Amino acid sequence: MRTPLVEAQVAAQARVHGVAESEVLEKIFLETNAIKRLIEPDEVAAAVEFLCRPGAWAMTGNVFPMNSGWLAH
């Protein structure tokens, strides 16, 4: 998920892997991600909002992965 911590790691990862900062997301962070983009905080908030609605009353003890297909690899 796009957070200040992830954004702060871009420069460090570029140095470690010897790539340009503009390539860090694609070549390092999203390499095994099927969707090839970060999840935005408002998308997580929308999922939480859904789970708090009455229509989600039967969803108990379930995993609700938001990993943009990372587990698909």
Backbone as JSON, one array per atom type, in Angstrom:
{
  "sequence": "MRTPLVEAQVAAQARVHGVAESEVLEKIFLETNAIKRLIEPDEVAAAVEFLCRPGAWAMTGNVFPMNSGWLAH",
  "N": [[0.84, -1.17, 0.0], [0.46, 2.24, -0.71], [2.19, 4.28, 1.28], [3.59, 6.75, 3.55], [5.93, 5.56, 4.54], [6.61, 3.62, 2.59], [7.02, 5.33, 0.4], [9.24, 6.7, 1.36], [11.16, 4.73, 1.26], [11.94, 4.44, -1.35], [14.25, 5.82, -2.42], [16.31, 4.59, -0.96], [16.06, 1.9, -1.76], [16.61, 2.17, -4.47], [19.33, 2.82, -4.4], [20.41, 0.46, -3.2], [19.75, -1.53, -5.08], [20.76, -0.55, -7.4], [19.32, 0.93, -9.35], [17.37, 3.44, -11.07], [15.48, 5.86, -9.2], [12.94, 6.22, -10.29], [12.38, 3.74, -11.3], [12.02, 1.99, -9.23], [9.48, 1.24, -8.11], [8.28, -0.35, -10.18], [10.31, -2.3, -10.82], [11.16, -3.38, -8.39], [9.44, -3.1, -5.99], [6.95, -3.88, -7.11], [7.42, -6.15, -8.55], [6.56, -8.87, -8.26], [3.87, -8.48, -8.26], [0.68, -8.88, -9.5], [-1.06, -6.92, -10.52], [0.45, -4.64, -10.78], [0.59, -2.11, -9.51], [0.52, 0.11, -6.7], [-1.58, -0.3, -3.84], [-3.92, 2.08, -2.91], [-4.44, 4.24, -0.06], [-7.15, 5.11, 0.18], [-8.51, 3.07, -1.08], [-8.24, 0.93, 0.64], [-9.63, 2.0, 2.78], [-12.19, 2.05, 1.63], [-12.74, -0.68, 1.47], [-12.81, -1.34, 4.19], [-14.97, 0.24, 4.93], [-17.01, -1.08, 3.53], [-17.01, -3.54, 4.91], [-18.02, -2.73, 7.31], [-20.65, -2.23, 6.88], [-24.15, -3.14, 7.04], [-24.72, -5.17, 5.16], [-22.53, -6.83, 5.13], [-22.68, -8.49, 7.25], [-22.48, -11.28, 7.55], [-19.9, -11.96, 7.1], [-17.52, -13.28, 8.79], [-14.58, -14.02, 10.56], [-13.01, -14.31, 8.28], [-10.44, -14.11, 5.79], [-9.44, -11.2, 4.18], [-7.87, -10.46, 1.71], [-5.9, -7.84, 0.39], [-3.94, -7.49, -1.88], [-3.24, -6.97, -4.47], [-2.95, -9.09, -6.23], [-0.6, -10.33, -5.48], [-0.4, -12.77, -4.12], [-1.07, -14.49, -6.13], [1.08, -15.33, -7.58]],
  "CA": [[0.0, 0.0, 0.0], [1.21, 3.49, -0.77], [2.25, 4.95, 2.57], [4.82, 7.55, 3.66], [7.07, 4.67, 4.73], [6.96, 3.07, 1.27], [7.57, 6.43, -0.39], [10.57, 7.01, 1.9], [12.08, 3.63, 0.94], [12.27, 4.43, -2.78], [15.65, 6.2, -2.64], [17.18, 3.56, -0.39], [15.99, 0.72, -2.62], [17.31, 2.51, -5.71], [20.76, 2.68, -4.12], [20.73, -0.94, -2.93], [19.58, -2.35, -6.28], [21.43, 0.08, -8.53], [18.37, 1.37, -10.37], [16.87, 4.8, -10.89], [14.32, 5.94, -8.3], [11.71, 6.09, -11.09], [12.18, 2.33, -11.64], [11.92, 1.18, -8.02], [8.15, 0.63, -7.96], [8.08, -1.39, -11.18], [11.32, -3.36, -10.84], [11.44, -3.96, -7.07], [8.26, -3.23, -5.14], [5.81, -4.5, -7.79], [7.91, -7.21, -9.43], [5.71, -10.07, -8.17], [2.5, -8.01, -8.12], [-0.03, -9.12, -10.75], [-1.73, -5.71, -11.0], [1.55, -3.69, -11.06], [0.42, -0.77, -8.92], [0.31, 0.09, -5.25], [-2.94, -0.07, -3.33], [-4.02, 3.42, -2.32], [-5.12, 4.23, 1.24], [-8.61, 5.25, 0.07], [-9.05, 1.78, -1.47], [-8.33, 0.16, 1.89], [-10.73, 2.59, 3.52], [-13.44, 1.61, 1.01], [-12.96, -2.07, 1.89], [-13.22, -1.29, 5.6], [-16.33, 0.77, 4.94], [-17.89, -2.17, 3.11], [-17.1, -4.54, 5.98], [-18.78, -2.15, 8.42], [-22.05, -2.09, 6.48], [-25.01, -4.26, 7.41], [-24.68, -6.23, 4.16], [-21.37, -7.7, 5.35], [-22.84, -9.07, 8.58], [-22.16, -12.7, 7.57], [-18.47, -12.15, 6.89], [-16.85, -13.38, 10.08], [-13.43, -14.91, 10.59], [-12.48, -14.51, 6.94], [-9.3, -13.31, 5.34], [-9.86, -10.26, 3.14], [-6.59, -9.98, 1.21], [-5.8, -6.73, -0.55], [-2.52, -7.58, -2.23], [-3.11, -6.72, -5.91], [-2.56, -10.3, -6.92], [0.72, -10.83, -5.06], [-0.51, -14.19, -3.78], [-1.33, -15.27, -7.33], [2.32, -15.86, -8.17]],
  "C": [[0.89, 1.23, 0.0], [1.08, 4.2, 0.59], [3.49, 5.85, 2.59], [6.06, 6.67, 3.84], [7.53, 4.08, 3.4], [7.6, 4.15, 0.41], [8.99, 6.77, 0.07], [11.6, 5.94, 1.54], [12.56, 3.64, -0.5], [13.75, 4.75, -3.01], [16.61, 5.13, -2.12], [17.2, 2.31, -1.26], [16.69, 0.96, -3.95], [18.81, 2.34, -5.53], [21.15, 1.2, -3.97], [20.72, -1.77, -4.21], [20.22, -1.75, -7.53], [20.52, 0.45, -9.68], [17.96, 2.81, -10.08], [15.66, 4.78, -9.96], [13.01, 5.76, -9.05], [11.4, 4.65, -11.46], [11.92, 1.45, -10.43], [10.56, 0.51, -7.9], [8.01, -0.56, -8.91], [9.03, -2.57, -11.01], [11.55, -4.04, -9.49], [10.15, -4.18, -6.28], [7.14, -4.03, -5.8], [6.21, -5.66, -8.7], [7.01, -8.44, -9.42], [4.22, -9.72, -8.01], [1.78, -8.14, -9.45], [-0.64, -7.85, -11.35], [-0.73, -4.6, -11.36], [1.25, -2.26, -10.64], [0.21, -0.93, -7.43], [-1.16, 0.28, -4.93], [-2.92, 1.3, -2.65], [-4.78, 3.36, -1.0], [-6.64, 4.34, 1.14], [-9.26, 3.95, -0.4], [-9.18, 0.85, -0.26], [-9.5, 0.69, 2.73], [-12.09, 2.16, 2.95], [-13.75, 0.16, 1.39], [-13.42, -2.14, 3.34], [-14.65, -0.79, 5.71], [-17.34, -0.31, 4.55], [-18.1, -3.17, 4.25], [-17.89, -4.03, 7.18], [-20.27, -1.99, 8.09], [-22.86, -3.31, 6.89], [-24.94, -5.43, 6.43], [-23.51, -7.19, 4.33], [-21.48, -8.44, 6.67], [-22.39, -10.53, 8.64], [-20.67, -12.98, 7.38], [-17.77, -12.12, 8.25], [-15.69, -14.36, 9.98], [-12.83, -15.2, 9.23], [-11.25, -13.65, 6.7], [-9.8, -12.46, 4.18], [-8.59, -9.67, 2.54], [-6.74, -8.82, 0.23], [-4.33, -6.65, -0.95], [-2.27, -7.42, -3.72], [-2.6, -7.92, -6.68], [-1.22, -10.88, -6.52], [0.67, -12.32, -4.73], [-0.75, -15.07, -4.99], [-0.07, -15.85, -7.95], [2.66, -17.11, -7.44]]
}
